[in-house]
Amino acid sequence: MNSQHSGITAFGPFRLSPVARVIERDGVPLALGDRALDILIALVARAGEIVSHRDLIAHVWRDLVVSPGTLRVHMSSLRKALGDGDGGARYIENVTAQGYCFVARVTHEPTAPPPAARAEFPDVARKRLLLPSKLSNMVGREHMVREIGEDLIAERFITIIGPGGMGKTTVAIAVAHDMLKEFSDAVCFVDIGAIEDAKLVAATVAASLGLSVQTADPTPTLIEYLRTLRMLLVIDNCEHVIDAVATLLETIFRQAPGVHLLATSREALRVEGEHACWLPALANPSPESSMKACDVLQFPAVQLFMQRASASGHRFKLDDETAPLVAGICGRLEGIALAIELAAGRVGSHGIAATADLLNRNLGLDWHGRRTALPRHQTLRALLDWSYGLLPETEQLALRRLSVLVGAFTLDAACAIAQGRPSNQAPMLSTLDALVAKSLLSALVGDDGTERYRLLETTRMYAREKLQESGEFTLAAQRHAEYFAKLLNARHGGYVDLEYTGRAHTLREHLGNVRGALEWCFARDERAADATLAVDLAAAAAPVFFELSLLSEAYKWSAAGLEALDAATRGSRREMLLQSTWAISSMWLRGNSEDVLTALTRGIQLAHPQDEPEQRLRMLATRHLFLTRIADFRGALAAAKEWDVAARQARDVTCLAIADLMQGVARHFRGNQAAARRHFDSGFARAGERNLQLCGNDHRVRGLISQSRTLWLSGLPERAIATARLAVATASRSGKPLDTCFALVFTTPVYLWCGEWDAAHGVLEQLINHTHWPMLKPFHSIAAAMQGSLLIGRKDPEQGIPMVQAALQVMKNERQNVARTLAACSLAEGLIMTGRCEEALVVIRNTRRDAVLGAEGAFLPELLRLQARTLLAMSEANEAQAERLLARSCMIARRQSASSWELRSAIDLTRIRARRGDGVAARQFLSTLYDRFTEGFATQDLQAAAQLLGALEPLASRAAV
């Protein structure tokens, strides 16, 4: 049935698109049920042929057993919707005892040309994709795995559906492993079972792909990232956030045609492109079977039962005497994998006969469940009722209370929540072992080598209902929140020092529980959650979210914590942590708004130098970064000096190294290149190989970037390029995409200043092709300005000018001011080239005014030079004024130790003086400056100086004679 035409099929007034699963009548969409539409697609694909009842049922209902009457009901609905028989129109004929035939004349419309070849999944990203382990001996699903794999290639979007406990995840993992070769290892498995907030679905998928989320809504940039890739994305456990998953996967299906999708859910997502695959129960014998052992063993349900029973410690031999007992158990459990595993787990303690007897007597179980319950819940709920009823009271109590835990948890967590006291572990360990033996808990080994436990999701939800019924939910939730607040504070204490990022990653496994605790604490209808606990948990959790690049959650919970402050918590250390985290996450998500600075100021007030030196340093670093981004370099230098004072009080060499690098950055922009170089040299000497990551930035990378610019200004272009390359290499080794893209963007000016156009183009290409580039929106306007500047440098101002103008407007709107002066200089250069001198003067004057306001002196010599060039281009009568501006530019550049700016202005000044007849003196003036350079003679400015000196050589020779 996979041979259907992939284009548009027309018949009568109808147009059918099997891929989009849309049918129109006279251009108007026709409402059809999913089953009726599946029948129509199957019949049209084989128009003129008789399609048997069996084939139709197999195609539409897969392996689900349905009666011919069900097919007739849907066929009747389809014919009615098509108007079959009205006015003599005939579409579907019933062929007695054989099947149905589509008899209308059909035509096929061609589809759009196939999409361009998809880009390969990046090797670096591919290495981060890890699949869960495949079962070494999967029972009864091999054929299903192969079939789903084939359908996945043909249809692109498959959802495995079925009741809880049927084995959907096991099958999905097996398919994923089988598809590794097909997708060149570009297979990503995302388990969203631990997510309770549907808003986190897209962020979780992005994080699983190794992306750092830098925006409040990651969906657009996630789609942009996937758009050109070919890969398989597996989304597991969708049912609890089905609306969010459905929306996301439909968007991916539509906009990323190289991405194949495999989902698991208890119900179909019902979106465009989806092909639902029902996962049937394992084949099992009749409960009343009297088959012999060799025949019973042919059923996959029995094979699974025997495997799990053996694992439970009961190694009985299946013979003709016990075969009916096993057949009865598997038959009554209807081949549901989880139900069979739970029953087999009882064999180790009760034996096969007792287990079968318990099932036969039912113990009050209703295997078909409540009539009002959904069919997919009935059998499993009944089995869980049975399992729960067999537990001693202590195990029932533990199971109920443990249901507040999400995902894997430790023995300490179980003790704190189930018992209320983590110290006495022996009774809890005994209870956990008993629950593991009864297959109500899974035991696994964590990354740190310690044992972890996990409730199966269906068991957890069942136990959570029991917890609600018992009236103990508030107590358990309170203990849960208190435990994870204490855990976070014990692990990092809210401090974010230079080793914090690594420690934050050790807390990743607890995020599901932290999120659940936060949701409970801040629930509006939860009167039991006191404000102090809510604020304490938010203050401990928000920095963790930030360090794990989960910026939207860091922002959300720090904002919630600040709103919940009361008399007991306002002015406390908790408020300080919340203000700090809110400020930096807001800066990356919402831009450089003034309330960020307000929050930082408040946080610094609360961080006493003696009591909170680390937090004070953190906030001072953030303030320095913020002030640099908005081009307030007077404030940035003050913040760097304040950091230096705090670093000396802390007596920390690493902090002192960062203090030097911060001051180097600020002094570079202020226009004191000699002082900047001294600070950079001192900072890197102090730093050695130390980790300089702090507040989302690697200060080593940041320092190298500014050092490379400083070296160029100081007249050392070759060292500048080498340092720029080192900055990018260092950022790449850090593994943080923000650092890499930051380095690529802000080292580009060095190549532009040197006239290394191909190198600049290569850096920008590397930036745009970086796998995380779509996620880093704050850099896009700056990169666009660099691209426009490159075009202007290559003498293509017609294309470059509009790019720089548009980028400057965006930078102004977003207060991304750190690169605005540089971009404005390029724009003025382009405007001069095209004769738009009046516009160039406006740009230069406005830029000089803004530079004075922000104390940005680094570009003042260049702005004066460009102003002089503009005046000369307008009229020769402006020569005297231009000469004065150039002389002033040279003087300021010399005072700033900016030899490269001085050389540029000296070249223009020499040309003016030579035209006036002072060629000998002019040449001597330029020659003296040129001789101070020791490298970079192949760069554009030094080449221009050499050519001018050569042209003036005859004048100097005649004067000497």
Secondary structure, 3 states (H helix, E strand, C coil): CCCCCCCEEEECCEEEECCCCEEEECCEECCCCHHHHHHHHHHHHCCCCEEEHHHHHHHHHCCCCCCHHHHHHHHHHHHHHHCCCHHHCCCEEEECCCEEEECCCCEEECCCCCCCCCECCCHHHHCCCCCCCCCCCCCCCHHHHHHHHHHHHHHCEEEEECCCCCCHHHHHHHHHHHCCCCCCCCEEEEECCCCCCHHHHHHHHHHHCCCCECCCCCHHHHHHHHCCECEEEEEECCHHHHHHHHHHHHHHHHHCCCEEEEEEECCCCCCCCCEEEECCCCCCCCCCCCCCHHHHCCCHHHHHHHHHHHHCCCCCCCCCCCHHHHHHHHHHCCCCHHHHHHHHHHHHHHCHHHHHHHHHHHHHCCCCCCCCCCHHHHHHHHHHHHHHHHCCHHHHHHHHHHCCCCCCECHHHHHHHHHCCCCCCHHHHHHHHHHHHCCCEEEEECCCCCEEEEECHHHHHHHHHHHHHHCCHHHHHHHHHHHHHHHHHHHHCCCCCCCHHHHHHHCHHHHHHHHHHHHHHCCCCCCCCCHHHHHHHHHHHHHHHHHCCEHHHHHHHHHHHHHCCCCCCCCCHHHHHHHHHHHHHHHHHHCCCHHHHHHHHHHHHHCCCCCCHHHHHHHHHHHHHHHHHCCCHHHHHHHHHHHHHHHHHHCCHHHHHHHHHHHHHHHHHHCCHHHHHHHHHHHHHHHCCCCCEECCEEHHHHHHHHHHHHHHHCCCHHHHHHHHHHHHHHHHHHCCHHHHHHHHHHHHHHHHHHCCHHHHHHHHHHHHCCCCHHHCHHHHHHHHHHHHHHHHHCCCHHHHHHHHHHHHHHHHHHCCHHHHHHHHHHHHHHHHHCCCHHHHHHHHHHHHHHHHHCCCCCCHHHHHHHHHHHHHHHCHHHHHHHHHHHHHHHHHHHHCCCHHHHHHHHHHHHHHHHHCCCHHHHHHHHHHHHCCCCCCCCCHHHHHHHHHHHHHHHHHHHHHC
